Amino acid sequence: MRAVLGSVGALLVSAAILLAGGGLLSTLIAIRAGESGFPLPAIGFMTSAYYAGFIAGCIYTPHLVKRVGHVRVFAALSALTAAGTLIHMLLVNIPVWVLLRAVIGFSFAGLYVLIESWINEAAPNEQRGQVLSIYRMVDLAAVTIGQFMLSIPDPDGVILFTLVAILICMAIFPISLSTSSAPKAVTETSLNLKKLVRVSPLAAIGCFAVGMTNGAFWGVAPIFVTGLGHPVLMVSTFMSVVIFAGAVMQYPTGWLSDRLGRRNLIFFISVGAVIAGLSLWMFAAQSRTLLLFGGGLYGVFAMQVFGLCAAHANDRAEPHEFVAVSGGLLLIYGLGSVFGPSAGAVAMTRFGTTSLFAYTAAIHLLLCMYTLYRIAKRGAVADSADYIALARPRSMAIIRRMDPRIRRKKKKLS
């Protein structure tokens, strides 16, 4: 393990710096858009544009890597992200910011693909889960640090955007100077949504629901907190509580799903997400304690759904179908994330700030009902695939590489 971590140490440093900047940027843009007088639906649409760019980045990054290699693409996408960040300060208007969010979404998707494919290439089969767990801890810590950077005084409105650009640029250096060999070029993957829906309708609907709810959360939850009259520090605290609670519950959720069954746990987790959403809708405005308690509940339940749906799809898919299934899951999640932020923003505009979580509760309630329908329609299935914790899916590469049946197949062939 020590040798593996040594080979990807520079990469993890780059990832930490990059994710800290990205975590700060996503929340910063929502807050600054609100301060600039952007209508709430426009703020939601900007987040939708980010996820539209994210989908495109997942699809087209492999073509770029095939042409010029991992390191050059990483440097190019980092430079594009840093430039886009700085342009936010120069041109403060809705159309420009929508375009910039799409470009940054494209860039970050590509950067995630590069980082995760590099880690998977360096990690041997028997240690890949441990290495990816360390990467997820780096992800959690970096995003949390990025949230708390919001408390840095920024009287003229340029310091935080400049800090994000600096972090993105600094992320280039460790990976560019690393002596570790770059991984092989990512191969193209055909996506077949019809096959995915046929293999596991519940996983497809569940991933779309995750995009609708968590996409709205990441996009407009900062406006939800500031709309309740709280300072920016409370925004970073609330977001960090949700992230931390979601991360802590990943492995207990996996342990339970192996014993209770994926679909049963999807139902119970969705019920919990409904309760969390309703508690935030009804009580978040009453006190900071209830706001943070509700945020913790939301993280405990809502952040588990994607991992459960991915594992359920793997249980039903044949090994040769996994590439199409994993790519389809990511695409469906991205599609839901395109619509979710705009829908959440519209709900907040029409029914009040706290209605964001009435919206998430409604989506999770529909998922509960559909899960019961699928349980009644189809008998129990053996949950044969190991559960992999995925609170916030990043790329097709990490979903595909972590499938345990693929790892077992590689062992047999080697």
Secondary structure, DSSP 8 states (H G I E B T S, - for coil): -HHHHHHHHHHHHHHHHHHHHHHHHHHHHHHHHHHTT--HHHHHHHHHHHHHHHHHHHHHHHHHHHHH-HHHHHHHHHHHHHHHHHHHHH--SHHHHHHHHHHHHHHHHHHHHHHHHHHHHHS-GGGHHHHHHHHHHHHHHHHHHHHHGGGS--TTS-HHHHHHHHHHHHTHHHHHH--S------------HHHHHHH-HHHHHHHHHHHHHHHHHHHHHHHHHHHTT--HHHHHHHHHHHHHHHHHTHHHHHHHHHHH-HHHHHHHHHHHHHHHHHHHHHHTTT-HHHHHHHHHHHHHHHTTHHHHHHHHHHHHS-GGGHHHHHHHHHHHHHHHHHHHHHHHHHHHHHH-TTHHHHHHHHHHHHHHHHHHHHHHHS------S-----SS---HHHHHHT-HHHHHHHHHH-
